[in-house]
Structure formats: C-alpha cells, structure tokens
Amino acid sequence: MEYEVPDSHDSWKPSARVAELLFVDFDGMPADPDDVISDGLDGGYRDRSEALRQVLRDSGEDPAGRFLACVALTRWGDAVGYEEVVAAAHSPGAVAWRGASYDRLNGEDDTFGVLADAVGDSVDMEDERGTGAERVRAAEALFGVVDSVQFGRHISSLLREDLVVASLPVIKGTVGRGITRLEHERHSYDLGLQLALVVSAARRIDTDWASNAARGLVAAEPGERALEELRESFPELP
C-alpha cells in the first residue's frame, strides 16, 4: 500500500504492522489513518493501543510510522503518547520523525503542529482515560517550544482555557524568548503569528501581562498576520 504522508513531499510506504494498525479500519477495510484514529475514539483504540505503543518504542521502525503511532495514541488520550510528546519537545532537533509531515504553504515541517492538534483535541478522552495531568504536561512542553518550532495556526488547538491557565508561566517565558528572536533573527516560518495567537489567548487569563507582551511583540515587527491578530485582540494598540 502506497501512502503519501499528509502535506509531505515524498511518497511513503508504511511497514506491514503500521499498515495493519492505522491503514485498515475496524471493519477490516483500507482506510486513511485520520479516519482510523477518529473511529478509534468510539472504543476501538483499546484493541490497537498496545501494538501502537510497541511501534512508538521501536527505534528500528520507520520514523514516519512512529510519528503516526504517536499521533494516534496522543489523540486517544494515551499516557505513552503524551510522554512521547514531552520527550520530543525537550529535544525537537533530535526527533527522528521531524519531516514526516510538511505544510503546503511553505514546505516547513509541521509535525509539532500535528501533535498540538492531537493534544488539544484529546480533551474529549482525558476523563475516560484518566490522563488529564499527562495532557497538561504535554501542552506545557509544546508551549515551551513555540518560540523555536513551527506550529502555524495549529497552535490554536492548545489555546483552550484550561491549558493556557496551567501553562501560563511557560507561556510567559516562551513569548519573551520569541520576541527577542524576532528582534535578532530571521525565520522561515511565521513566528510572529504563533506568538500573537498565544498572547491573545492569554489576555483572558492575565490581561496586564498580555497587553505588555502585545506591545513588545508589535515593537519587534512580527509581520502583518501577527499584527492583524493583535489588533483584533488588543484594540487599544496603536
């Protein structure tokens, strides 16, 4: 079975076990991994989670297969999936599956954006799985690299009030670093937009800090898309 990783440049063929776990639906028919992951939320995840954990832990498995296993487990609220997200965020440059997925807009790696979607959207599984604390830790870890890894608008999946409240100290540090990087470095992705989205979400939690951060971000010339977001959330800005 040939499969092109979503938004990827290259064709990729999964290993036999990854194909069986994520390219075959629960009725035994060929399917897209996104559909398998979604259908698994109804309870099918129980039959495939342990095998996917084995895929994720197998350093000999194809990196793209391990990435898909991480996405599935994370979306299903699995503690092992969340742990892998935390580990990846601690050393983004060393993650074997970087490049397993690209966005169509500028050809940048968007694997961390896909993981942000999985962590954020897994809110509907945390009670059933009892993994709310693990989900928060995964979100904190991702917020910690918003200044250095592309997320694009995927970061919006993490901007739920519970996660922003829990992660606010991390967010403040990340935004500070990000503003400094905007002032001194060029980036191939829209760092300014990512920071603007996070700062805007934090306004309802800490208005004073968010307003000050927004002004600092504007001064760093974050780009037009970022400015549009900031002006909408902070109409008092010049």
SULPENOR-V552616 format. One record per pair of residues at least 4 apart in sequence whose ideal C-beta (glycine too) atoms are under 6 Angstrom apart, sorted by sequence separation. I is the first residue (numbers start at 1). J is the second residue. If there is no record, write none. Layout:
i=I j=J
i=I j=J
//
This chain:
i=4 j=8
i=14 j=18
i=18 j=22
i=19 j=23
i=20 j=24
i=25 j=29
i=31 j=35
i=40 j=44
i=45 j=49
i=48 j=52
i=61 j=65
i=70 j=74
i=117 j=121
i=125 j=129
i=131 j=135
i=145 j=149
i=151 j=155
i=163 j=167
i=167 j=171
i=181 j=185
i=187 j=191
i=202 j=206
i=203 j=207
i=206 j=210
i=222 j=226
i=230 j=234
i=14 j=19
i=31 j=36
i=40 j=45
i=61 j=66
i=73 j=78
i=102 j=107
i=103 j=108
i=126 j=131
i=158 j=163
i=217 j=222
i=25 j=31
i=55 j=61
i=126 j=132
i=231 j=237
i=4 j=11
i=5 j=12
i=73 j=80
i=74 j=81
i=88 j=95
i=103 j=110
i=203 j=210
i=230 j=237
i=73 j=81
i=202 j=210
i=2 j=11
i=3 j=12
i=101 j=110
i=126 j=135
i=56 j=66
i=99 j=109
i=101 j=111
i=2 j=13
i=22 j=33
i=25 j=36
i=70 j=81
i=74 j=85
i=98 j=109
i=100 j=111
i=199 j=210
i=26 j=39
i=56 j=69
i=98 j=111
i=101 j=114
i=22 j=36
i=55 j=69
i=56 j=70
i=70 j=84
i=199 j=213
i=199 j=214
i=214 j=230
i=52 j=69
i=178 j=195
i=1 j=19
i=26 j=44
i=119 j=138
i=139 j=158
i=52 j=72
i=119 j=139
i=175 j=195
i=214 j=234
i=52 j=73
i=1 j=23
i=195 j=217
i=139 j=163
i=143 j=167
i=175 j=199
i=116 j=142
i=144 j=170
i=21 j=48
i=53 j=80
i=140 j=167
i=143 j=170
i=147 j=174
i=171 j=198
i=56 j=84
i=139 j=167
i=143 j=171
i=146 j=174
i=49 j=78
i=200 j=229
i=21 j=51
i=67 j=97
i=85 j=115
i=136 j=166
i=140 j=170
i=144 j=174
i=147 j=177
i=192 j=222
i=196 j=226
i=203 j=233
i=21 j=52
i=45 j=76
i=66 j=97
i=143 j=174
i=147 j=178
i=171 j=202
i=192 j=223
i=193 j=225
i=63 j=96
i=67 j=100
i=193 j=226
i=196 j=229
i=200 j=233
i=63 j=97
i=147 j=181
i=192 j=226
i=196 j=230
i=33 j=68
i=37 j=72
i=116 j=151
i=64 j=100
i=112 j=149
i=117 j=154
i=120 j=157
i=164 j=201
i=168 j=205
i=179 j=216
i=183 j=220
i=37 j=75
i=113 j=151
i=116 j=154
i=120 j=158
i=164 j=202
i=175 j=213
i=179 j=217
i=182 j=220
i=112 j=151
i=113 j=152
i=116 j=155
i=150 j=189
i=155 j=194
i=117 j=157
i=165 j=205
i=182 j=222
i=113 j=154
i=116 j=157
i=164 j=205
i=179 j=220
i=108 j=150
i=116 j=158
i=155 j=197
i=159 j=201
i=71 j=114
i=75 j=118
i=151 j=194
i=74 j=118
i=74 j=119
i=77 j=122
i=22 j=68
i=15 j=62
i=18 j=65
i=71 j=118
i=75 j=122
i=77 j=125
i=146 j=194
i=76 j=125
i=77 j=126
i=15 j=65
i=14 j=65
i=86 j=137
i=12 j=64
i=77 j=129
i=79 j=131
i=82 j=134
i=86 j=138
i=89 j=141
i=82 j=135
i=85 j=138
i=89 j=142
i=92 j=145
i=77 j=131
i=79 j=134
i=86 j=141
i=82 j=138
i=89 j=145
i=92 j=149
i=5 j=64
i=108 j=189
i=8 j=101
i=7 j=101
i=8 j=102
i=5 j=100
i=6 j=101
i=7 j=102
i=5 j=101
i=7 j=103
i=7 j=104
//
